[in-house]
Structures are given as structure tokens and as C-alpha cells.
Amino acid sequence: MSDVRYLDWPFLEPHHRALAAMLDEWCTMHLAHTSHDDVDASCRALVRQLGSAGWLRHAIAGLAHGGASDQIDTRALCLIRETLARHDGLADFAFAMQGLGSGAISLHGTPAQRTAYLPRVAIGDLIAAFALSEPDAGSDVAALSCAAGMDGDSVVLNGEKTWISNGGIADFYVVFARTGEAAGSRGISAFIVDADTPGLEIAERIQVIAPHPLARLRFTDCRIPITARLGGAGEGFKVAMRTLDVFRTSVAAAALGFARRALDEALARATTRRMFGGVLSDLQLTQASLAQMATTIDSAALHTYRTAWMRDCGQNVTREAAMAKLVATEGAQEVIDAAVQLLGGLGVTSGNPVEQLYREIRSLRIYEGATEVQQLIIARDLLRVYAERA
Ligand SMILES: Cc1cc2nc3c(=O)[nH]c(=O)nc-3n(C[C@H](O)[C@H](O)[C@H](O)COP(=O)(O)OP(=O)(O)OC[C@H]3O[C@@H](n4cnc5c(N)ncnc54)[C@H](O)[C@@H]3O)c2cc1C
């Protein structure tokens, strides 16, 4: 187990500490020797494993629908992502996507939608995906053009979505499409689309540097019932942002898990690698590097668990979640790079844990709002509060 003194911080409660310890033990027993040569099969297996062990219950809301609590416990969500990421990046991905993919149903689903999807997501029987980005609408998501036209009691989807995690293995997609009630962000609605709906196809599987199931989806006259809409007409942007608001803090937690693992690997190597008549960690430059890594990790953890605690207390965390994601993902990149450096040639050897972490961390600085988008969110909030004070 990693250095766990942060679990004593006042942001966490006894049940969070117990959860983190139990999951760490479970990961050591179940994830230590998993091979991910076939990424689709591994991901499906991980979803089932996480579901049957009860961990996915923390990714959805509603005790009546198989959730661990009525509202998502952000601190539990973060501790789970951090712990899974420290052990196995794909396990973290499998867990996170069950939450992100079903988050809009947890937050905005009708009783019928919640009953149909959430209990099966919580046991790993249905795989979820969140389909917002498009080839011409990533950071500028309000520019999305995938169209949803009304035809009697049906909605007909035409267009594309890309970079969709779990694309190709998901059982359903929460899709955001333009319904045109107003221009820009106020003319978008959200829909649940089952993967086997005629007119929905996987146009392309996308390979990335840290392999995960990822795809471009194409909708061609894809007809779904109006009862598949999540939230009101024209409220899709709000649905997407509220969902991302919950999960953005958990991206910071995943980055923290990757960074902690990198520091553990660096410590193990630095204290055993013999050189210059001693070991690597005897050298003061090495100690400076280790000290910087630990300090960066604590800064990220403080931001992450402060935000999670505030959210669980019912406070608005738009600014804090953006800060947490920015500090934790950028910091983890620095920590992992420093670990690669400390390991020398081993650090860039395929299959070495720090080499995997080096590939794994990169996309966290891009998805769910790139670093520059987080900077804009923070600055806008800062200026808004300043204007109110003036
Ligand atoms: C591994 C992975 C998984 C993903 N999973 C999903 C998913 O499940 N569902 C989904 O809907 N999407 C998903 N995405 C898409 C992701 O959210 C987008 O990649 C992201 O929003 C950026 O969009 P883009 O790639 O089109 O980059 P662009 O929008 O073209 O942006 C390119 C770069 O421009 C910079 N930039 C952006 N805004 C500004 C600004 N205002 N000022 C200055 N610079 C700026 C940033 O550095 C950004 O990286 C995933 C992406 C990746 C890489």
C-alpha cells in the first residue's frame, strides 16, 4: 500500500478510510496479474468484476436502484478512482465510464429510465458510454451538430460522435444532439440510445497511446422513442455539464493515483539501484526530485479532496473542480516524468509500470475539458466574484 497518511485528513470520514483500505486489499488480490492484451475483453471482464464485488454501486446514485447512496458520494468516488488508478489504469477506466456513462441517468433520469438502466450498470451487466464530442466540436462543445429531429413520437438521429470511450463495447450511449429549441448550447437535448438500435454504427475504432475501447459513432436515420430523452427538450447542455461537474473531480483523483504509483516505483528503484558507491537515493539531486514529487502529490490531493468534500457538503464547486483537475493532471504528468527519469533506461522500457503511466496520464490533460478550458473556468469565476465585490 502507498503512503496513506492523507486518509487522516479532515475531509474524509471513517467510512471513507475503511472503503479505501478494503479496495486496496481487493485490488492487490484481484488486479495484480491481469493482462490487457485484448483490451475489449479485459474491459468487459473488469466491469463485471467491479460490479460483482460491489464497487460500481458507488458510481451511480440511488439506493433504490442499486447505488451505495442516494447522492453520489464524491469522496468515495475519488478514493475509488485514485486506488484503482494506482493499481491498474484500465480498471479505473472501466469504473469511471460506468459512472460517467450513466451519470446523466442518475441525475436526470425518469423513474422508468433509472429502473431500466441503473441497477444493471451497478452490477456490471450493462456497459455505459457518454457521447458528447464530435469531429468538429470538442472543447467548443456547444457547436455540436449531430441532429435529433422529431417524427411523431420518435426522435431521428443523424450525425457523428467521436472519441467515445467504451465505443464498440457499450450496451448504451447517452447521446447529446441538436434539437434546435434555441441557438448554441440552449438547443441541445440528451437521449439514451441502446447500442443495437438500427442506424447506429461504429464507424471507426480509434487506437490511442494508452489502449482503451474508443470509437467514432455514426447515426443514420437512427430512430428512438421520445421517452428516451433525458431531461427536458433543450436542456442537454445543462445535463452534460452537471454530469461532468460530478466526474471532473474524479479525473483529478485518477491522476493522483497514477502519480502515487509513479512515486512508489521511483522510491523502490532509487533505494535499491546501486551507483557511485551507494544507492541512487543517497544522492541529494535524487532527494530533491523525490521531495518535489511528494509535494506535487500532496498539493493535488489537497485540491482533490477539498473539492470532493465541498461537493458532498452541497456547495458549488465549479471553480474548485477545475482547479483540482488542472493541478492534479498537470502535476501527475510532472511526477511521472520525474519517475521515468529516475528509472533511467528501465523507465522507457515497454511494459515497465512507469512507462505505462507515462502513456496513461497524457489524455487526462485533454479530456473532460483540456487544461486551457479549466483555466478559463477558473478565470471566469474569479472575475465574476470580483465584479460582484466591486
Ligand atoms: C482518451 C480520450 C477519451 C475520451 N472520451 C470521451 C468520451 O467518452 N465522450 C466524449 O464525449 N468525449 C470524449 N473524449 C473527447 C474529449 O473530451 C476531447 O478530446 C476534448 O474535449 C478536446 O476536444 P478535441 O480533441 O476536439 O480538441 P480541440 O477542441 O480541437 O482542442 C485542441 C486543444 O486546444 C486547446 N484549447 C481548447 N480550448 C482552448 C481555449 N479556449 N484557449 C486556448 N486553447 C484551447 C487545448 O489544449 C486542447 O487540447 C475523449 C478524448 C480522449 C483523448
The ligand as an SDF file (V2000), in Angstrom:
LIG
                    3D

 53 58  0  0  0  0  0  0  0  0999 V2000
   -8.7410    9.1010  -24.4240 C   0  0  0  0  0  0  0  0  0  0  0  0
   -9.9190   10.0110  -24.6590 C   0  0  0  0  0  0  0  0  0  0  0  0
  -11.1790    9.6130  -24.2330 C   0  0  0  0  0  0  0  0  0  0  0  0
  -12.3020   10.4390  -24.4790 C   0  0  0  0  0  0  0  0  0  0  0  0
  -13.5410   10.0070  -24.1050 N   0  0  0  0  0  0  0  0  0  0  0  0
  -14.6260   10.7470  -24.4180 C   0  0  0  0  0  0  0  0  0  0  0  0
  -15.9490   10.2630  -24.1240 C   0  0  0  0  0  0  0  0  0  0  0  0
  -16.1270    9.1840  -23.5460 O   0  0  0  0  0  0  0  0  0  0  0  0
  -17.0050   11.0200  -24.5130 N   0  0  0  0  0  0  0  0  0  0  0  0
  -16.8530   12.2170  -25.1460 C   0  0  0  0  0  0  0  0  0  0  0  0
  -17.8590   12.8340  -25.4550 O   0  0  0  0  0  0  0  0  0  0  0  0
  -15.6200   12.7050  -25.4310 N   0  0  0  0  0  0  0  0  0  0  0  0
  -14.5060   12.0000  -25.0880 C   0  0  0  0  0  0  0  0  0  0  0  0
  -13.2480   12.4710  -25.3820 N   0  0  0  0  0  0  0  0  0  0  0  0
  -13.1130   13.7170  -26.1110 C   0  0  0  0  0  0  0  0  0  0  0  0
  -12.5190   14.8460  -25.2990 C   0  0  0  0  0  0  0  0  0  0  0  0
  -13.4630   15.3390  -24.3760 O   0  0  0  0  0  0  0  0  0  0  0  0
  -11.9970   15.8850  -26.2790 C   0  0  0  0  0  0  0  0  0  0  0  0
  -10.8390   15.3360  -26.8890 O   0  0  0  0  0  0  0  0  0  0  0  0
  -11.7020   17.2150  -25.6270 C   0  0  0  0  0  0  0  0  0  0  0  0
  -12.8720   17.8610  -25.2220 O   0  0  0  0  0  0  0  0  0  0  0  0
  -10.9080   18.1370  -26.5700 C   0  0  0  0  0  0  0  0  0  0  0  0
  -11.5610   18.2170  -27.7970 O   0  0  0  0  0  0  0  0  0  0  0  0
  -10.7210   17.9840  -29.1400 P   0  0  0  0  0  0  0  0  0  0  0  0
   -9.9670   16.7070  -29.0310 O   0  0  0  0  0  0  0  0  0  0  0  0
  -11.6560   18.1410  -30.2780 O   0  0  0  0  0  0  0  0  0  0  0  0
   -9.6450   19.1330  -29.1320 O   0  0  0  0  0  0  0  0  0  0  0  0
   -9.8860   20.6520  -29.5970 P   0  0  0  0  0  0  0  0  0  0  0  0
  -11.2200   21.1270  -29.1480 O   0  0  0  0  0  0  0  0  0  0  0  0
   -9.5450   20.7360  -31.0440 O   0  0  0  0  0  0  0  0  0  0  0  0
   -8.7920   21.3860  -28.7240 O   0  0  0  0  0  0  0  0  0  0  0  0
   -7.3980   21.2000  -29.0020 C   0  0  0  0  0  0  0  0  0  0  0  0
   -6.5970   21.8820  -27.9380 C   0  0  0  0  0  0  0  0  0  0  0  0
   -6.8710   23.2650  -27.9670 O   0  0  0  0  0  0  0  0  0  0  0  0
   -6.5950   23.8170  -26.6990 C   0  0  0  0  0  0  0  0  0  0  0  0
   -7.7230   24.6720  -26.3010 N   0  0  0  0  0  0  0  0  0  0  0  0
   -9.0090   24.3190  -26.1270 C   0  0  0  0  0  0  0  0  0  0  0  0
   -9.7430   25.3850  -25.7670 N   0  0  0  0  0  0  0  0  0  0  0  0
   -8.8790   26.4480  -25.7350 C   0  0  0  0  0  0  0  0  0  0  0  0
   -9.0250   27.8110  -25.4160 C   0  0  0  0  0  0  0  0  0  0  0  0
  -10.2090   28.3340  -25.0950 N   0  0  0  0  0  0  0  0  0  0  0  0
   -7.9270   28.6190  -25.4790 N   0  0  0  0  0  0  0  0  0  0  0  0
   -6.7160   28.1200  -25.8410 C   0  0  0  0  0  0  0  0  0  0  0  0
   -6.5270   26.8150  -26.1270 N   0  0  0  0  0  0  0  0  0  0  0  0
   -7.5910   25.9860  -26.0700 C   0  0  0  0  0  0  0  0  0  0  0  0
   -6.3990   22.6340  -25.7160 C   0  0  0  0  0  0  0  0  0  0  0  0
   -5.0210   22.4750  -25.4590 O   0  0  0  0  0  0  0  0  0  0  0  0
   -6.9370   21.4700  -26.4970 C   0  0  0  0  0  0  0  0  0  0  0  0
   -6.3090   20.2680  -26.1430 O   0  0  0  0  0  0  0  0  0  0  0  0
  -12.1160   11.6800  -25.1290 C   0  0  0  0  0  0  0  0  0  0  0  0
  -10.8400   12.0800  -25.5200 C   0  0  0  0  0  0  0  0  0  0  0  0
   -9.7530   11.2650  -25.3010 C   0  0  0  0  0  0  0  0  0  0  0  0
   -8.3900   11.7370  -25.7570 C   0  0  0  0  0  0  0  0  0  0  0  0
  1  2  1  0
  2  3  1  0
  2 52  2  0
  3  4  2  0
  4  5  1  0
  4 50  1  0
  5  6  2  0
  6  7  1  0
  6 13  1  0
  7  8  2  0
  7  9  1  0
  9 10  1  0
 10 11  2  0
 10 12  1  0
 12 13  2  0
 13 14  1  0
 14 15  1  0
 14 50  1  0
 15 16  1  0
 16 17  1  0
 16 18  1  0
 18 19  1  0
 18 20  1  0
 20 21  1  0
 20 22  1  0
 22 23  1  0
 23 24  1  0
 24 25  2  0
 24 26  1  0
 24 27  1  0
 27 28  1  0
 28 29  2  0
 28 30  1  0
 28 31  1  0
 31 32  1  0
 32 33  1  0
 33 34  1  0
 33 48  1  0
 34 35  1  0
 35 36  1  0
 35 46  1  0
 36 37  1  0
 36 45  1  0
 37 38  2  0
 38 39  1  0
 39 40  1  0
 39 45  2  0
 40 41  1  0
 40 42  2  0
 42 43  1  0
 43 44  2  0
 44 45  1  0
 46 47  1  0
 46 48  1  0
 48 49  1  0
 50 51  2  0
 51 52  1  0
 52 53  1  0
M  END
$$$$
